[in-house]
Amino acid sequence: MHGKIQMNDPSIEHKAPPGYVIRPATLDEVEDLTRLWFMSFNSSHDFWKITTPEDKVTTQWFNDVWAMGIRAGPEIIATWVVEDLNQGGKAVGFSRWHVPQLDRSQEIPFPPFLKEWDPELVDAFWGGMACSIHWMSEFGGVDPACQRSGILTALLIWGCDEADAAGLENYLDATPQGRRIYLKFGFEDREPLPMLERPDSYGTFKLTAQVRLPKPFLACDANKW
């Protein structure tokens, strides 16, 4: 595949926890992914209510984000959804990964940022990406009712295995809650991401840029994790 690193190795599969199925997301599910984003983040800190407010235009923006990624195809964007078999296949989790490009391209399919958003927060939160060839966890979320069920772990292990198989670094931006989890999987803190203070709204908020160096990968190594 010219210009791209092969993403799908048949030996690399999601190890879904019992009662769940992980599969590629479809265009029919973009509203579910947006619902999961708001459920996962906007109730956790007022920063998210200001940065990604649950209003009509932001909801449509996120719907467009997921749709553009799915249409781009899994060689560029890998979008996964988690079904709860005990709830009739309800979507309860998702992840979206930027697949590395040999030309170091960072041209991720994204709609324009909204004029209704705070431009300073847009620049601080959405701006800047590393230029090295790497895997990156862009987005993800889990229904609060299904957290601590192993969903996040399963989604994360898949991305780590893909990066390890390719011998590449794995990047993400960690919230204070997620940071503790990612450290257990070999991610290392690189630098705090300066989020603007807003004393009259969300106060202060901290994100941390993390990188996981590649580790030896054996597809048959069931005890790796």
Secondary structure, 3 states (H helix, E strand, C coil): CCCECCCCCCCCCCCCCCCEEEEECCHHHHHHHHHHHHHHHCCCCHHHHHHCCCCHHHHHHHHHHHHHHHHHCCCCEEEEEEEEHHHCCEEEEEEEEECCECCCCCCCCCCCCCCCCCHHHHHHHHCCCCCCCEEEEEEEEECHHHCCCCHHHHHHHHHHHHHHHHCCEEEEEECHHHHHHHHHCCCEEEEEECCCCECCCCECCCEEEEEECCCCCCCCCCCCC
